[in-house]
Amino acid sequence: MEQYDEVYSAEDGWHAIREMRTRGAPAIAIVAALSLAVELQSTTLSDNAEEVQAFILEKLQYLVTSRPTAVNLADASRKLQKVVSGAAERDESDGKSVAKTYCDAAAQMLVDDVSDNQAIGKHGAAWITKTAGEGQVSVLTHCNTGSLATAGYGTALGVIRSLHSNGQLKRAFCTETRPYNQGSRLTAFELVHDKIPATLITDSMASALLKLKGHEERIAAIVVGADRVAANGDTANKIGTYQLAVTARFHGVKFLVAAPRTTIDLQTLSGVEIEIEERAGKEMTFIKGPRFDGVDLDVSHVETVSIAATGIDVWNPAFDVTPAELIDGIITEVGVVEKGPDGKFDLTFAMEARNDGLKPVTIGAA
Ligand SMILES: CSC[C@H]1O[C@H](OP(=O)(O)O)[C@H](O)[C@@H]1O
């Protein structure tokens, strides 16, 4: 039985994001934007364009505080503010027209995100198969970067979907992704739903997988999503990503970041500047209690089950930063950015490239 979280305001949206009832860098931005759109459509607004613009600005600034690491929400807030201020400046505008402009722009984010993800899938699949040579390939991914983290199709999981639909995928491996288990709960669900051959591993099995099964399973790459890509290519992503990049390099497996340009933040020069969200220890020391399949269970009544010694201290960073030197390519909707002859990423070209769906560009190749 499908369960939906009902969101009627920016405040509802803020809590849904903070409590991770919705998560994933692109999805966070879209849910935030749409939660305000719902509020605007159910609120008696001023006739004055500037007053509605100020209301929208205040709500967007509030929504951005829900989670700090993913840049997509701040990026969306900046873009939506620009659209709204343009509307408010027009002579014929009033409160209603400013609100409509906002709602139309927020709805467009859904459409753009899906097409961006499909392009990411296409470019990423082409790069991996070109690099791996003949025959099907396998890929390992981390966390959830599919339709449950975006508006649809997904970023790293979009690459897996594209490989699969092209008949180029041998198998997808996904990590559980402790402590929140986005991999075992969400990515595994998406892979089974799409009938993609897939195997779940614990986070701690990744190096053994590459060492013991990498060759026979033809694991060509580890492909992950991103929450914020700094100007030099350093990438913040779900905790556990950094150690995957280290083991990929050790085992000679390509390590790729898949992210739309809404995740690239040229204002953040390198990974040391990225704020890493720390979450409550109970998200690591408890798991939700038993669920009864098919029963519409009100989770607030479900007992949580302790899986750690009471009283133990906990460190629970939700993300880590993978240095650009461990990243072989950044897959965007306009092509795969590789390092230049200087061994560094230059993301400015990708950010300025036209997203016209033409031939994928390999940007900055040495
Ligand atoms: C499509 S990228 C999603 C990105 O967000 C996840 O974090 P969280 O589940 O805490 O929102 C993870 O870092 C994914 O790579």
PDBQT file of the ligand as one rigid body, heavy atoms in Angstrom, charges set to zero:
ROOT
HETATM    1  C1  LIG A 401      21.201  12.126  -6.242  1.00  0.00    +0.000 C 
HETATM    2  S1  LIG A 401      22.481  12.393  -5.153  1.00  0.00    +0.000 SA
HETATM    3  C2  LIG A 401      21.814  11.955  -3.609  1.00  0.00    +0.000 C 
HETATM    4  C3  LIG A 401      22.861  12.062  -2.511  1.00  0.00    +0.000 C 
HETATM    5  O1  LIG A 401      22.209  12.460  -1.307  1.00  0.00    +0.000 OA
HETATM    6  C4  LIG A 401      22.400  11.428  -0.356  1.00  0.00    +0.000 C 
HETATM    7  O2  LIG A 401      22.474  11.913   0.944  1.00  0.00    +0.000 OA
HETATM    8  P1  LIG A 401      21.146  11.870   1.880  1.00  0.00    +0.000 P 
HETATM    9  O3  LIG A 401      20.513  10.518   1.685  1.00  0.00    +0.000 OA
HETATM   10  O4  LIG A 401      21.685  12.099   3.278  1.00  0.00    +0.000 OA
HETATM   11  O5  LIG A 401      20.279  13.014   1.405  1.00  0.00    +0.000 OA
HETATM   12  C5  LIG A 401      23.706  10.792  -0.771  1.00  0.00    +0.000 C 
HETATM   13  O6  LIG A 401      24.813  11.583  -0.399  1.00  0.00    +0.000 OA
HETATM   14  C6  LIG A 401      23.517  10.732  -2.262  1.00  0.00    +0.000 C 
HETATM   15  O7  LIG A 401      24.680  10.543  -2.994  1.00  0.00    +0.000 OA
ENDROOT
TORSDOF 0
